[in-house]
Amino acid sequence: MSDPLFGAMRQSVIDGAPDVAAELAQRALATGVNPLDAVNQGFAAGITFAGDQFGCGEMFLPDLLAAAEAMKAAMKVLEPEMMKRGSAREALGKVVLGTARGDIHDIGKNLVGTILSASGFQVFDLGTSVTPEQFIAKAKEVAADIVGVSALLTTTMAGQKAVIEALEQNGMRPRVKAIVGGAAVTAKWAEEIGADGFSRNAIDALELAKKLVAKGTARA
Ligand code: B1M
């Protein structure tokens, strides 16, 4: 029954139509669709298609920007509901989150932050293009358990490595765990740079974060 709705969501992002996307997100909530399903099966399918079209030269940057705006309009409607549905309310741990230096992609990072917050983590989101120094300063300030760095560009993945090096240099490892993610990030890359883990999507990021805090990263 929801399939045509998911199809319309996908199309609203491809068309770069924020008003339509927001309206569809509202309709999904009104009809009892799980907001995460709306993201994964609807809107994210649209942004992935747009990215593929951009990658092969069938879509241009303004189209991709418009698609991203539509996706964000939908996320603005869905995020509060995702937060409300979060089951665990106790503080599981503190996570400092951001997108790597030089990288302005934030849709996936925001989704990771929403899922972690909704599930009981206290998330400090530093936004996009975050320097290693900013990650370190915030992690020290809040006594973070986990630092999470998102990177969508192959060029900005180096920023993930720089954050882990900075954690080492500041004597914050191994107490503070480092997790990485983003479309081009692989398990091999995560291992190579000494991350404590990586995840392909927001749900896996939650499982990973839970595992890491359970392994004894809890604050002294
Ligand atoms: Co950009 N872009 N983009 N872009 N863009 C990609 C990444 C690209 C693959 C598109 C392509 O060519 N096919 C390509 C990168 C190529 C590469 O380096 N390998 C690319 C490029 C080239 C660029 C520009 C350089 C284009 C230009 O200017 N010529 C430019 C770079 C700007 C910069 O950052 N300095 C650029 C700009 C943009 C827009 C501004 C137009 C827009 C971003 C808007 C925004 O985020 N506010 C945009 C978009 C939308 C994309 C694509 C199409 C979609 C990304 C997205 O939001 N996906 C992307 C193609 C693609 O990925 N298929 C592309 C949906 C989101 C839910 O998924 O972000 O993967 P994702 O997040 C997932 C997982 O990865 C994971 O969980 C999330 C939720 O499930 N995850 C984590 C993410 N972070 C995590 C962190 C974790 C754990 C899991 O722990 C910390």
Residues whose N, C-alpha, C, O or C-beta is under 5 A from the ligand:
A	BS01	B1M	A44 I47 T48 A50 G51 D52 F54 G55 L61 L64 L65 A68 G102 D103 I104 H105 D106 I107 G108 K109 L111 V112 G148 V149 S150 L152 L153 T154 T155 I179 V180 G181 G182 A183 A184 S199 R200 N201 A202 A205
